[in-house]
Amino acid sequence: MNRYARIAMAAGALTAVALVFTAGAADPEPQKAPNFRTSALGYNDTPVLPGQKWKVHDIDRPRPAVVTPGAKLGDAPSDAIVLFDGKDLSKWEIPARPERKRKGSDRPRPTAWKVENGYFEIAPGAGTLQTRDKFGDMQLHIEWASTPMIYGDSQWRGNSGVLIMGRYEIQVLDSDNNPTYADGQAGAIYGQWPPLVNPVRKRGEWNAYDIVWEAPKFEGAKVVRPAFATVFLNGVLLHNRKEVIGEMAHRVVGVYKGHADEEPLALQDHDVPVRYRNVWVRRLKGYDQP
């Protein structure tokens, strides 16, 4: 066997070893300590938990489904529905609405929000953007940024809104050194509850909302359980399972109006440009559900 043949054979052997190693790398057998101990996998002779059908440490209780977290903080986990992947708005639509001439303006309405550089941006006047899918109880992650240029003050500075179920608003606003009414600044449950604190980043920088939403329940038009919102902005708690008073409203108290258990998620066009990226949702189930 000549020198080149020996080199080729050695390379092939190394490749085979690498393939075997890679195939097993995802779930290697853990090394056991010399004093390795075992424990019961559960019990069936313990008391029943109050208000549940399960016993303490019940061996028959379903184990939670395995979910792979995102590679880095803010990335979508394996069971999430990715609503924007940085490329297109195929999972969104601008619902049809009667044409209305903008007061004091004869400029044409754009037909779509802009997509560029891994984010999408409000095209002022295009209309509110909503998802094609509908959601009820959910975990929502969404990142947003005002543009470096300002277009006004108070409510005209980086104004948009995360409209959960199309009607309950978590306010989006450039609240960096921008005085405005407390229940209308970034992170507010609009017109109802100010955020506990203001952790918004500087204008033009990216912010991240993480929202846990518990949808309201209705019997016909009557609300039998209000909505609740838990909201984090940039990792800081703004609302801790706060009761939502009613639908979003301006200068009046919002009220509940009966609607379906699931409705589209929407992003408000407030006539100024705001950017969004990395949007994903997890539908939330109850305990002990596969």
C-alpha positions in Angstrom: 0.0 0.0 0.0 1.5 3.3 -1.0 1.7 6.4 1.1 -1.3 8.1 -0.4 -3.5 5.1 0.1 -2.5 4.9 3.8 -3.4 8.6 4.2 -6.8 8.1 2.5 -7.6 5.0 4.7 -6.7 6.9 7.9 -8.9 9.9 6.9 -11.8 7.5 6.2 -11.4 5.9 9.6 -11.3 9.3 11.4 -14.5 10.3 9.5 -16.3 7.1 10.6 -15.3 7.8 14.2 -16.4 11.4 14.0 -19.8 10.3 12.6 -20.3 7.8 15.4 -19.3 10.4 18.0 -21.6 13.0 16.5 -24.6 10.6 16.3 -24.3 9.9 20.1 -23.4 13.4 21.1 -27.0 14.6 21.3 -27.8 12.3 24.3 -24.6 10.8 25.8 -24.8 8.3 28.6 -24.1 10.2 31.8 -21.2 9.1 34.0 -22.4 7.7 37.2 -20.8 8.5 40.5 -19.4 5.6 42.6 -22.1 6.4 45.3 -24.9 6.5 42.7 -28.3 6.2 44.4 -31.8 5.5 43.3 -35.1 7.1 44.3 -38.8 6.2 43.9 -40.3 7.4 40.6 -43.6 8.2 42.5 -46.1 7.0 44.9 -49.7 5.8 45.0 -50.2 5.7 48.8 -50.0 9.4 49.5 -52.8 12.0 50.3 -54.9 13.6 47.5 -53.9 17.2 46.9 -56.7 19.7 47.8 -58.8 20.6 44.8 -57.0 18.1 42.5 -57.5 14.5 41.6 -53.8 13.7 42.0 -52.0 12.4 45.1 -48.8 14.0 46.4 -46.0 12.8 44.2 -48.5 10.7 42.2 -46.7 8.2 40.1 -49.6 8.2 37.5 -49.6 12.0 37.1 -48.7 13.0 33.5 -45.2 14.4 33.1 -44.9 17.7 31.3 -44.1 17.7 27.6 -40.4 18.3 26.8 -39.8 21.7 25.2 -36.4 22.7 23.8 -35.6 26.3 24.7 -34.2 28.8 22.1 -30.5 28.8 21.6 -30.2 32.2 23.2 -32.4 34.4 25.4 -35.4 35.6 23.4 -35.3 32.9 20.7 -38.4 30.9 20.1 -38.7 27.5 21.9 -39.6 24.4 20.1 -43.3 24.6 20.7 -43.7 28.2 19.7 -45.5 29.6 16.6 -43.1 31.9 14.9 -45.1 34.9 13.6 -42.2 36.7 12.0 -38.9 35.1 11.1 -37.2 38.2 9.7 -38.2 37.6 6.1 -41.8 38.2 5.3 -45.3 38.9 6.7 -47.0 35.8 5.3 -48.6 35.1 8.7 -50.1 38.6 8.9 -52.7 40.7 7.0 -54.2 44.1 7.0 -58.0 43.6 7.3 -60.2 45.2 4.8 -61.8 48.5 6.0 -63.8 51.2 4.4 -61.6 53.9 2.7 -61.4 57.0 4.8 -59.8 60.2 3.7 -57.2 61.3 6.2 -58.3 64.7 7.7 -56.0 67.4 6.4 -54.0 65.1 4.2 -54.4 64.0 0.6 -51.4 61.6 0.6 -52.1 58.1 -0.7 -52.3 55.2 1.8 -49.5 52.7 1.5 -50.6 49.1 0.9 -48.3 47.2 3.3 -45.9 47.5 6.2 -42.2 47.5 5.2 -39.9 44.5 5.7 -36.2 45.1 5.7 -33.0 44.2 7.6 -34.7 41.5 9.7 -37.5 43.6 11.0 -40.8 45.0 9.8 -41.9 48.6 10.1 -45.2 50.5 10.2 -46.0 52.3 7.0 -48.1 55.1 8.5 -51.6 55.0 7.1 -51.4 51.4 6.0 -53.7 50.2 8.7 -53.4 47.9 11.7 -51.7 44.6 11.0 -53.2 41.4 12.4 -52.3 37.7 12.4 -54.1 35.3 10.2 -54.2 32.8 13.2 -56.2 33.4 16.3 -55.1 33.1 19.9 -56.5 33.0 23.4 -54.4 32.2 26.5 -50.8 32.6 25.4 -47.2 33.6 26.0 -46.1 36.3 23.6 -42.6 37.5 22.9 -42.2 40.6 20.7 -39.4 43.0 20.2 -39.9 46.6 19.1 -38.0 49.9 18.5 -38.9 53.4 17.8 -37.1 55.0 14.9 -34.1 57.4 15.6 -36.1 60.2 14.1 -38.9 61.7 16.2 -42.2 62.7 14.7 -43.7 64.6 17.7 -44.0 64.5 21.5 -46.1 62.7 24.1 -48.3 60.3 22.2 -46.8 61.1 18.8 -43.4 59.7 19.7 -43.0 56.1 18.6 -46.6 55.2 19.2 -48.0 51.8 18.4 -49.6 49.1 20.5 -49.8 45.3 20.9 -53.5 44.7 20.6 -54.1 41.3 22.2 -57.2 39.7 20.7 -57.4 42.8 18.6 -58.8 44.9 21.4 -56.7 44.9 24.7 -53.7 47.1 24.3 -50.2 46.9 25.8 -48.9 50.3 24.8 -45.8 50.7 22.6 -44.2 54.2 22.9 -40.9 55.9 23.0 -41.0 56.7 26.7 -37.4 57.7 27.0 -37.4 61.3 28.3 -40.9 61.8 26.9 -43.5 63.0 29.4 -47.0 61.8 28.8 -49.9 60.4 30.8 -48.9 57.5 33.0 -51.4 55.0 31.7 -50.3 55.7 28.1 -46.6 55.3 28.3 -44.7 52.2 27.2 -45.8 49.0 29.0 -49.1 50.5 30.2 -52.3 48.5 29.9 -53.5 51.4 27.9 -55.9 53.8 29.6 -56.1 51.5 32.7 -52.9 50.7 34.5 -49.5 52.4 34.2 -46.4 50.1 34.3 -44.8 49.6 37.7 -41.6 51.1 36.4 -40.2 52.5 33.1 -37.3 50.3 31.9 -37.5 51.4 28.2 -34.3 51.7 26.2 -33.0 54.7 24.4 -34.8 55.8 21.2 -33.8 53.6 18.3 -32.7 50.7 20.5 -34.6 47.4 20.7 -37.0 46.6 23.5 -38.5 43.2 24.3 -42.0 42.4 25.7 -42.7 39.1 27.3 -46.4 38.8 28.0 -48.5 36.1 29.6 -52.2 36.6 28.7 -55.2 35.0 30.2 -58.2 35.6 28.0 -61.5 36.7 29.4 -64.4 34.2 29.5 -67.9 35.1 28.4 -71.4 33.6 28.7 -73.0 35.3 25.7 -72.2 39.0 26.1 -71.7 38.7 29.8 -68.1 38.5 31.1 -67.7 35.8 33.7 -64.0 36.1 34.1 -61.9 39.2 33.2 -58.6 39.0 31.4 -55.3 39.1 33.2 -52.0 40.3 31.9 -48.4 39.6 33.2 -46.0 41.8 31.3 -42.2 42.1 31.3 -40.3 44.8 29.4 -36.6 44.1 28.9 -36.7 41.5 31.7 -38.3 43.9 34.2 -41.8 43.1 35.6 -44.4 45.8 34.6 -47.7 44.0 35.5 -48.1 40.9 37.8 -51.3 39.1 36.7 -53.1 42.5 36.6 -56.8 42.4 35.9 -57.8 44.1 32.7 -60.8 46.5 33.1 -62.1 46.1 29.6 -61.2 46.8 25.9 -58.8 49.6 25.0 -60.4 53.0 24.8 -59.2 56.6 24.6 -60.5 59.2 27.2 -63.2 56.9 28.4 -63.4 53.7 30.5 -63.2 50.6 28.3 -65.8 47.9 28.8 -66.0 44.2 27.9 -67.9 43.1 24.8 -68.5 39.4 24.2 -66.2 37.8 21.7 -64.7 34.4 20.8 -62.2 32.5 22.9 -59.5 33.1 20.3 -59.0 36.3 18.2 -56.2 37.7 16.1 -53.2 39.4 17.6 -52.8 42.9 16.1 -50.2 45.7 15.9 -51.5 49.2 15.8 -50.8 51.7 13.1 -50.8 55.0 15.0 -49.5 57.0 12.0 -45.8 57.0 13.0 -43.2 54.4 12.1 -42.3 51.7 14.7 -40.3 48.6 14.1 -40.9 45.0 15.2 -39.0 41.7 15.0 -38.7 38.3 16.6 -42.4 37.7 17.2 -43.5 34.3 18.5 -46.5 32.9 20.5 -47.0 29.8 22.6 -50.6 28.7 23.2 -51.0 27.9 26.9 -52.7 24.8 28.2 -53.8 23.9 31.7 -51.9 21.6 34.0 -51.7 17.9 33.3 -52.5 18.4 29.6 -50.2 16.7 27.0 
